[in-house]
Amino acid sequence: MPPGQAVMTLELDEPDGAGRTRLTLGQSCGSAEERAVAEQGGALLPDSLTGHFARR
């Protein structure tokens, strides 16, 4: 992967068919600094999604 290019994948799955959704977040980074920044941003994602779906 070229330096400065981070890749994020997001996978949604309904494993038990009971209306519950599993979220899997994957991140690939070119350096330790990019990884640290990606981890900080990734930690915010579940809270943001929870707030979004709670308003629906």
BALOBA-1460 file (C-alpha; in Angstrom, 3 decimals):
// residues 56
<rec num="1" residu="m" x="0.000" y="0.000" z="0.000"/>
<rec num="2" residu="p" x="1.427" y="3.425" z="-0.898"/>
<rec num="3" residu="p" x="2.341" y="5.689" z="2.040"/>
<rec num="4" residu="g" x="-0.451" y="8.033" z="3.048"/>
<rec num="5" residu="q" x="-3.191" y="5.715" z="1.834"/>
<rec num="6" residu="a" x="-5.390" y="4.097" z="4.473"/>
<rec num="7" residu="v" x="-8.060" y="1.573" z="3.573"/>
<rec num="8" residu="m" x="-11.200" y="1.060" z="5.664"/>
<rec num="9" residu="t" x="-13.698" y="-1.738" z="5.180"/>
<rec num="10" residu="l" x="-17.099" y="-1.931" z="6.811"/>
<rec num="11" residu="e" x="-19.073" y="-5.166" z="6.874"/>
<rec num="12" residu="l" x="-22.671" y="-5.438" z="8.086"/>
<rec num="13" residu="d" x="-24.178" y="-8.825" z="8.870"/>
<rec num="14" residu="e" x="-27.405" y="-10.110" z="10.409"/>
<rec num="15" residu="p" x="-26.034" y="-13.399" z="11.791"/>
<rec num="16" residu="d" x="-29.057" y="-14.812" z="13.602"/>
<rec num="17" residu="g" x="-31.954" y="-13.453" z="11.541"/>
<rec num="18" residu="a" x="-33.442" y="-11.898" z="14.685"/>
<rec num="19" residu="g" x="-33.029" y="-8.290" z="13.545"/>
<rec num="20" residu="r" x="-29.676" y="-7.782" z="15.266"/>
<rec num="21" residu="t" x="-26.844" y="-6.465" z="13.115"/>
<rec num="22" residu="r" x="-23.137" y="-7.139" z="13.565"/>
<rec num="23" residu="l" x="-20.747" y="-4.417" z="12.408"/>
<rec num="24" residu="t" x="-17.147" y="-5.346" z="11.538"/>
<rec num="25" residu="l" x="-14.678" y="-2.542" z="10.875"/>
<rec num="26" residu="g" x="-11.291" y="-3.273" z="9.294"/>
<rec num="27" residu="q" x="-8.476" y="-0.805" z="8.750"/>
<rec num="28" residu="s" x="-5.185" y="-1.148" z="6.875"/>
<rec num="29" residu="c" x="-2.637" y="1.637" z="7.238"/>
<rec num="30" residu="g" x="0.771" y="2.348" z="5.769"/>
<rec num="31" residu="s" x="2.445" y="3.582" z="8.984"/>
<rec num="32" residu="a" x="2.106" y="3.538" z="12.758"/>
<rec num="33" residu="e" x="1.037" y="7.202" z="12.700"/>
<rec num="34" residu="e" x="-1.731" y="6.500" z="10.172"/>
<rec num="35" residu="r" x="-2.853" y="3.565" z="12.296"/>
<rec num="36" residu="a" x="-3.089" y="5.728" z="15.434"/>
<rec num="37" residu="v" x="-5.238" y="8.290" z="13.614"/>
<rec num="38" residu="a" x="-7.411" y="5.550" z="12.090"/>
<rec num="39" residu="e" x="-7.939" y="3.926" z="15.507"/>
<rec num="40" residu="q" x="-9.101" y="7.238" z="16.973"/>
<rec num="41" residu="g" x="-11.570" y="7.752" z="14.138"/>
<rec num="42" residu="g" x="-12.686" y="4.141" z="14.223"/>
<rec num="43" residu="a" x="-13.429" y="4.391" z="17.937"/>
<rec num="44" residu="l" x="-15.914" y="7.196" z="17.205"/>
<rec num="45" residu="l" x="-17.809" y="5.255" z="14.545"/>
<rec num="46" residu="p" x="-19.877" y="2.932" z="16.808"/>
<rec num="47" residu="d" x="-21.079" y="5.868" z="18.925"/>
<rec num="48" residu="s" x="-22.004" y="7.828" z="15.805"/>
<rec num="49" residu="l" x="-23.935" y="4.895" z="14.366"/>
<rec num="50" residu="t" x="-25.719" y="4.276" z="17.677"/>
<rec num="51" residu="g" x="-26.831" y="7.908" z="17.797"/>
<rec num="52" residu="h" x="-27.949" y="7.796" z="14.181"/>
<rec num="53" residu="f" x="-30.103" y="4.685" z="14.616"/>
<rec num="54" residu="a" x="-31.508" y="5.840" z="17.960"/>
<rec num="55" residu="r" x="-32.988" y="8.890" z="16.197"/>
<rec num="56" residu="r" x="-34.821" y="6.726" z="13.634"/>
